[in-house]
Amino acid sequence: MSDATTLLAKYFAEELTPDEASRLLSLCRTDETVRNELTQMTRTERALAWLHQAGDEPGFESEVMMRIEPDTVESAAFVAGVLANVQTEQTALTAGKAGVTWFWQRVTAAAAAIALVAGAGLYFRSVGLRNDARQIETAAAAASEPHVAVVTSLSEADHTAGGPLIVGRALPAGEYRLAGGRMGLSFAGGAQLVVEGPAQLSLLSPSRARLNGGKAAAHVPEGARGFTVETPGVEVVDLGTEFGVSVGPSGVSDVHVFKGEVEARVAGDESRPESFVALNTSEGRRFASDGVAETTRPDPLSFPPPPAPAPDEPRTTGAIHFLRQPPVSVETGRLESNEFILLFKEREAADLTKETLVSFARPGRYANTRRLSAKIGPTRQVTSYLLHYDPLTRPADRSQLRREGSVTFGTPIVGVINKQSGLNYTDDVLGHPGAIYDQSSRRGVERNKRTDASGDVIVMSRDRRTLHFNLAVAGDLDQIRILVRSTSGGQGAKSVSELPVHTVKE
């Protein structure tokens, strides 16, 4: 067995020595395979914890089914086998701690699917024996290292490294290769980047990336100034602009400013004034691999178009990032990130043929909406959006993992649905027809109890165009459906009729 597999087994059995904990932490930092394995094992542990602590068999079944081939007799039989083995292993473990040897006897004797069943007792042991002094807490943090960007669009994209690229996937720092097509990225710092393959891109931080080959274009809003793209010979530092960068096979870098201003400088050299080159709108420059600027001006048409927001696109701030394409699935566990709250358009100009219940529809602060308590429609047209927040980790103190952000729409908001019953009921009419929704898991938002700060808060502005969110997930995931007046027609905002609703005005 590999050293990493042995260390992971000892980690979940809580048998790591300090030296082994340090070795596992180092592996997690340098080996993506180890990080992914630890992440998957931790997620499975969470599913087993639901069953162990709360007897939540439906939640456990949903979590397991999500990870295997759905809608087959074999899958259902497998889940039943897991449940049966869990009870057997849990009974056997009451006699005492079996140790890592027990784990190896079970796992090495089974195929991959059966290994999950055989390893159930190990996970339960980890749940039962966990304490605040866990030796390898830092290794778990490495497995869920901060995400620095999220994939917002894919156009005929073909990846060759960095794991599967799907719309809505949040990416940690690391190297990613794109064999072809285009990929849109939104950085945690607010910058937007589109990469055209074949390309080799390294994500370095929420405000910095390195292009080692290929083409890219950036749109950097006011709040993200300072966003930097490195190449083998030059650093391009944004000063509030849209710019393009390309790197050829020989390491030659081309830079073109579509709008605004950038500062190009020899990579890693900020001490010499002559290493700085200022470029303004419509200006460009070619840089050799050693950073020396040439007089050649690149063709603007040789770069991909900068990813400037469309006129009707919602404007987001903070942790909220707009996906320009809908994700394939917004089921629990599919698009997890501690850093990113996702927003995407579901339906354009949807006709409401009957009255639709929503959680609220008027300006104010909402932290205690107990039920669907306002009505909109019928015979109105609305455009629907879904806000999706599914953290990778859920600390015991939920107030420690809160994310905030705002979204501003071009037309007034006519209703907000933040309860599971309303979301489930309107998925068919207002959900995106190509997306998979998770109606069995706890979705919506948490009601804020008077005695703690774990609930979610939503504030609608007086002009009914902006929503501000302060979210902390306690259940499976936070999902909120937002209905705005359609630009295609309909009276939209005039369709609101109120029932009693708990509102505290701004």
Secondary structure as the mmCIF struct_conf table of DSSP 4:
data_model
#
loop_
_struct_conf.conf_type_id
_struct_conf.id
_struct_conf.beg_label_comp_id
_struct_conf.beg_label_asym_id
_struct_conf.beg_label_seq_id
_struct_conf.end_label_comp_id
_struct_conf.end_label_asym_id
_struct_conf.end_label_seq_id
HELX_RH_AL_P HELX_RH_AL_P1 ASP A 3 PHE A 12
TURN_TY1_P TURN_TY1_P1 ALA A 13 GLU A 14
HELX_RH_AL_P HELX_RH_AL_P2 PRO A 18 THR A 30
HELX_RH_AL_P HELX_RH_AL_P3 GLU A 32 ALA A 54
HELX_RH_AL_P HELX_RH_AL_P4 GLU A 57 MET A 65
TURN_TY1_P TURN_TY1_P2 MET A 66 ARG A 67
BEND BEND1 ILE A 68 ILE A 68
BEND BEND2 ASP A 71 THR A 72
HELX_RH_AL_P HELX_RH_AL_P5 VAL A 73 LEU A 93
TURN_TY1_P TURN_TY1_P3 THR A 94 ALA A 95
HELX_RH_AL_P HELX_RH_AL_P6 VAL A 100 VAL A 107
TURN_TY1_P TURN_TY1_P4 THR A 108 ALA A 109
BEND BEND3 ALA A 110 ALA A 110
HELX_RH_AL_P HELX_RH_AL_P7 ALA A 112 ALA A 118
TURN_TY1_P TURN_TY1_P5 GLY A 119 GLY A 119
HELX_RH_AL_P HELX_RH_AL_P8 ALA A 120 LEU A 129
TURN_TY1_P TURN_TY1_P6 ASP A 132 ALA A 133
TURN_TY1_P TURN_TY1_P7 GLN A 135 ILE A 136
HELX_RH_AL_P HELX_RH_AL_P9 GLU A 137 ALA A 143
TURN_TY1_P TURN_TY1_P8 SER A 144 SER A 144
HELX_LH_PP_P HELX_LH_PP_P1 GLU A 145 PRO A 146
STRN STRN1 HIS A 147 ALA A 161
BEND BEND4 GLY A 162 GLY A 163
TURN_TY1_P TURN_TY1_P9 VAL A 167 GLY A 168
STRN STRN2 ALA A 170 PRO A 172
BEND BEND5 ALA A 173 ALA A 173
STRN STRN3 GLY A 174 PHE A 187
TURN_TY1_P TURN_TY1_P10 ALA A 188 GLY A 189
BEND BEND6 GLY A 190 GLY A 190
STRN STRN4 GLN A 192 SER A 205
TURN_TY1_P TURN_TY1_P11 PRO A 206 SER A 207
STRN STRN5 ARG A 208 HIS A 219
HELX_RH_3T_P HELX_RH_3T_P1 GLU A 222 ALA A 224
TURN_TY1_P TURN_TY1_P12 ARG A 225 GLY A 226
STRN STRN6 THR A 228 GLU A 230
BEND BEND7 PRO A 232 GLY A 233
STRN STRN7 VAL A 234 ASP A 238
BEND BEND8 LEU A 239 GLY A 240
STRN STRN8 GLU A 242 VAL A 247
TURN_TY1_P TURN_TY1_P13 PRO A 249 SER A 250
BEND BEND9 GLY A 251 GLY A 251
STRN STRN9 SER A 253 LYS A 259
BEND BEND10 GLY A 260 GLY A 260
STRN STRN10 GLU A 261 VAL A 266
TURN_TY1_P TURN_TY1_P14 ALA A 267 GLY A 268
BEND BEND11 SER A 271 SER A 271
HELX_RH_3T_P HELX_RH_3T_P2 PRO A 273 SER A 275
STRN STRN11 PHE A 276 ASN A 280
TURN_TY1_P TURN_TY1_P15 THR A 281 SER A 282
STRN STRN12 GLY A 284 PHE A 287
TURN_TY1_P TURN_TY1_P16 SER A 289 ASP A 290
BEND BEND12 GLY A 291 GLY A 291
STRN STRN13 ALA A 293 GLU A 294
BEND BEND13 THR A 295 THR A 295
HELX_RH_3T_P HELX_RH_3T_P3 PRO A 300 SER A 302
BEND BEND14 PHE A 303 PHE A 303
HELX_LH_PP_P HELX_LH_PP_P2 PRO A 304 PRO A 306
HELX_LH_PP_P HELX_LH_PP_P3 ALA A 308 ALA A 310
TURN_TY1_P TURN_TY1_P17 PRO A 311 ASP A 312
BEND BEND15 GLU A 313 GLU A 313
HELX_LH_PP_P HELX_LH_PP_P4 PRO A 314 PRO A 314
STRN STRN14 ARG A 315 GLY A 318
TURN_TY1_P TURN_TY1_P18 ALA A 319 ALA A 319
STRN STRN15 ILE A 320 LEU A 323
BEND BEND16 ARG A 324 GLN A 325
BEND BEND17 VAL A 328 VAL A 328
STRN STRN16 SER A 329 SER A 329
TURN_TY1_P TURN_TY1_P19 THR A 332 ARG A 334
BEND BEND18 LEU A 335 LEU A 335
BEND BEND19 ASN A 338 GLU A 339
STRN STRN17 ILE A 341 LEU A 352
BEND BEND20 LYS A 354 LYS A 354
STRN STRN18 THR A 356 VAL A 358
BEND BEND21 SER A 359 SER A 359
STRN STRN19 PHE A 360 PHE A 360
BEND BEND22 ARG A 362 PRO A 363
STRN STRN20 GLY A 364 TYR A 366
BEND BEND23 ALA A 367 ALA A 367
BEND BEND24 ARG A 371 ARG A 371
STRN STRN21 ALA A 374 ILE A 376
BEND BEND25 PRO A 378 THR A 379
STRN STRN22 ARG A 380 TYR A 389
BEND BEND26 LEU A 392 LEU A 392
BEND BEND27 ALA A 396 ASP A 397
HELX_RH_3T_P HELX_RH_3T_P4 ARG A 398 GLN A 400
BEND BEND28 LEU A 401 LEU A 401
STRN STRN23 ARG A 403 THR A 408
BEND BEND29 GLY A 410 THR A 411
STRN STRN24 ILE A 413 ILE A 417
STRN STRN25 LYS A 419 LYS A 419
HELX_RH_AL_P HELX_RH_AL_P10 GLN A 420 LEU A 430
BEND BEND30 GLY A 431 GLY A 431
TURN_TY1_P TURN_TY1_P20 PRO A 433 GLY A 434
BEND BEND31 ALA A 435 ALA A 435
STRN STRN26 ILE A 436 ILE A 436
BEND BEND32 GLN A 439 SER A 441
STRN STRN27 GLY A 444 GLY A 444
TURN_TY1_P TURN_TY1_P21 ARG A 450 THR A 451
BEND BEND33 ALA A 453 ALA A 453
BEND BEND34 GLY A 455 GLY A 455
STRN STRN28 VAL A 457 MET A 460
TURN_TY1_P TURN_TY1_P22 ARG A 462 ASP A 463
BEND BEND35 ARG A 464 ARG A 465
STRN STRN29 THR A 466 LEU A 471
BEND BEND36 GLY A 475 ASP A 476
STRN STRN30 ASP A 478 ARG A 485
TURN_TY1_P TURN_TY1_P23 THR A 487 SER A 488
BEND BEND37 GLY A 489 GLY A 490
HELX_RH_3T_P HELX_RH_3T_P5 GLY A 492 SER A 495
STRN STRN31 SER A 497 GLU A 498
STRN STRN32 VAL A 504 VAL A 504
#
